């Protein structure tokens, strides 16, 4: 190949390298920061409530077994 063809191929390759084949928009948050924080705190509260319930249930079972 001549130098001009190699330069064109190199140029096309560099363009393709900045235009990825994968769609990364799924990683971009769709909600605002306040809404995301509210959701995280709600999930945290649910996890704490669930842990407290399980702990209480385990303590009740230990009392019955003794």
MARNUMI-568895 format. One record per residue (C-alpha): residue in one letter; chain; x, y, z. Coordinates in nm, 4 decimals. Example, Ala and Ser with C-alpha at 12.3 -4.5 7.8 and 13.67 -1.06 7.14 Angstrom:
BEGIN
  r  c        c1        c2        c3
  A  A    1.2300   -0.4500    0.7800
  S  A    1.3670   -0.1060    0.7140
***
This chain:
BEGIN
  r  c        c1        c2        c3
  X  A    0.0000    0.0000    0.0000
  X  A    0.1105    0.3516   -0.0542
  X  A    0.1564    0.6058    0.2243
  X  A   -0.1673    0.7926    0.1406
  X  A   -0.3763    0.4741    0.1788
  X  A   -0.2088    0.3924    0.5090
  X  A   -0.2825    0.7425    0.6388
  X  A   -0.6494    0.7095    0.5400
  X  A   -0.6770    0.3709    0.7118
  X  A   -0.5065    0.5105    1.0225
  X  A   -0.7501    0.8036    1.0214
  X  A   -1.0544    0.5771    0.9950
  X  A   -0.9182    0.3562    1.2730
  X  A   -0.8706    0.6558    1.5003
  X  A   -1.2281    0.7726    1.4369
  X  A   -1.3617    0.4270    1.5191
  X  A   -1.1618    0.4187    1.8402
  X  A   -1.3437    0.7284    1.9726
  X  A   -1.6844    0.5954    1.8666
  X  A   -1.7246    0.2813    2.0784
  X  A   -1.9497   -0.0007    1.9627
  X  A   -2.0963   -0.0345    2.3130
  X  A   -2.3798    0.1869    2.4332
  X  A   -2.2671    0.3427    2.7615
  X  A   -2.5826    0.5490    2.8201
  X  A   -2.7172    0.2778    3.0508
  X  A   -2.4482    0.3793    3.3031
  X  A   -2.5592    0.7436    3.3094
  X  A   -2.8005    0.8210    3.5948
  X  A   -3.1531    0.8932    3.4724
  X  A   -3.2778    1.0619    3.7904
  X  A   -3.1476    1.3698    3.9679
  X  A   -2.9178    1.3445    4.2709
  X  A   -3.1928    1.4131    4.5257
  X  A   -3.4142    1.1383    4.3886
  X  A   -3.1263    0.8895    4.3809
  X  A   -3.0306    0.9741    4.7411
  X  A   -3.3909    0.9317    4.8543
  X  A   -3.3970    0.5876    4.6935
  X  A   -3.0689    0.4849    4.8565
  X  A   -3.1899    0.5914    5.2018
  X  A   -3.5214    0.4114    5.1530
  X  A   -3.3357    0.0924    5.0593
  X  A   -3.1027    0.1356    5.3600
  X  A   -3.4033    0.1767    5.5902
  X  A   -3.5630   -0.1380    5.4505
  X  A   -3.2434   -0.3360    5.5040
  X  A   -3.2125   -0.2153    5.8651
  X  A   -3.5778   -0.2972    5.9309
  X  A   -3.5329   -0.6444    5.7836
  X  A   -3.2181   -0.7058    5.9909
  X  A   -3.3945   -0.5950    6.3103
  X  A   -3.6883   -0.8257    6.2345
  X  A   -3.4583   -1.1224    6.1705
  X  A   -3.2628   -1.0543    6.4894
  X  A   -3.5825   -1.0330    6.6912
  X  A   -3.7105   -1.3537    6.5332
  X  A   -3.3824   -1.5357    6.6139
  X  A   -3.3976   -1.4177    6.9763
  X  A   -3.7566   -1.5482    7.0062
  X  A   -3.6528   -1.8885    6.8724
  X  A   -3.3568   -1.9072    7.1153
  X  A   -3.5868   -1.8279    7.4078
  X  A   -3.8297   -2.1038    7.3057
  X  A   -3.5480   -2.3590    7.2660
  X  A   -3.4040   -2.2913    7.6119
***
